[in-house]
Amino acid sequence: ANYSWPGAEIAVMGAKGAVEIIFRGKDVEKNTAEYIDRFANPLVAAQRGFIDDVIEPHDTRRVICDDLRLFRSKKVPTIERKHSNIPL
């Protein structure tokens, strides 16, 4: 599962650098705040399916432990191979 904290910035590059490139250095401060609200926050990433849930930092340990408990008994089936690799 992919989780994020509410204050995380989900982006390929920093918001200020992206705004300087997109708007060619004009109104950087105003456009940076708008860019963060529209693109670089975890709620937008969750709506688009890039992350599964936005969790509070104080819940992180509990959520990860719950996930690990779920996978403790997971069995991965192995498929028998009909032919093996030839020795080279």
C-alpha positions as CSV (number, residue, x, y, z in Angstrom):
1,A,0.0,0.0,0.0
2,N,1.1,3.6,-0.6
3,Y,0.5,6.0,2.2
4,S,1.2,9.7,2.6
5,W,1.1,12.2,5.4
6,P,-1.1,15.3,5.0
7,G,1.9,17.7,4.7
8,A,3.8,15.7,2.1
9,E,4.7,17.1,-1.3
10,I,3.9,14.7,-4.1
11,A,5.9,15.9,-7.1
12,V,8.8,15.1,-9.4
13,M,10.5,18.3,-8.6
14,G,10.1,21.1,-6.1
15,A,7.2,23.4,-6.5
16,K,9.3,26.6,-6.8
17,G,11.5,25.1,-9.5
18,A,8.5,23.9,-11.5
19,V,6.8,27.3,-11.2
20,E,9.9,29.1,-12.4
21,I,10.0,26.8,-15.5
22,I,6.2,26.9,-16.2
23,F,5.7,30.7,-15.7
24,R,9.2,31.7,-16.8
25,G,10.0,33.5,-13.5
26,K,6.9,35.7,-13.3
27,D,4.9,36.0,-10.0
28,V,6.9,33.0,-8.5
29,E,5.6,33.4,-5.0
30,K,1.9,33.6,-5.9
31,N,2.1,30.9,-8.5
32,T,4.1,28.6,-6.2
33,A,1.2,28.6,-3.6
34,E,-1.3,27.9,-6.3
35,Y,0.8,25.1,-7.8
36,I,1.1,23.4,-4.4
37,D,-2.6,23.6,-3.8
38,R,-3.5,22.2,-7.3
39,F,-0.8,19.6,-8.0
40,A,1.7,18.9,-5.2
41,N,-0.6,17.9,-2.3
42,P,-1.4,14.4,-1.2
43,L,-5.1,14.7,-1.5
44,V,-4.9,15.3,-5.3
45,A,-2.5,12.3,-5.5
46,A,-5.0,10.2,-3.6
47,Q,-7.9,11.2,-5.9
48,R,-5.9,10.3,-8.9
49,G,-4.9,6.9,-7.4
50,F,-1.2,7.5,-7.0
51,I,-1.4,6.8,-3.2
52,D,-3.9,4.7,-1.3
53,D,-4.5,6.7,1.8
54,V,-3.5,9.9,3.5
55,I,-2.7,9.1,7.2
56,E,-1.8,11.2,10.1
57,P,1.8,10.9,11.3
58,H,0.8,9.6,14.7
59,D,-1.1,6.7,13.0
60,T,1.8,5.6,10.9
61,R,3.2,2.8,13.2
62,R,-0.3,1.3,13.7
63,V,-1.1,1.3,9.9
64,I,2.2,-0.2,8.9
65,C,2.0,-2.9,11.7
66,D,-1.6,-3.8,10.5
67,D,-0.3,-4.2,7.0
68,L,2.6,-6.4,8.1
69,R,0.3,-8.5,10.2
70,L,-1.9,-9.0,7.1
71,F,1.1,-10.3,5.1
72,R,2.5,-12.5,7.8
73,S,0.6,-15.5,6.6
74,K,0.7,-14.8,2.9
75,K,1.6,-17.7,0.7
76,V,3.1,-17.1,-2.7
77,P,2.4,-20.1,-5.0
78,T,5.3,-21.4,-7.0
79,I,4.7,-22.5,-10.5
80,E,6.4,-25.7,-11.6
81,R,8.5,-25.1,-14.7
82,K,8.1,-27.5,-17.6
83,H,11.6,-26.7,-18.9
84,S,14.6,-25.3,-17.1
85,N,17.3,-23.0,-18.4
86,I,20.0,-24.8,-20.4
87,P,23.5,-24.5,-19.0
88,L,25.7,-22.2,-21.1
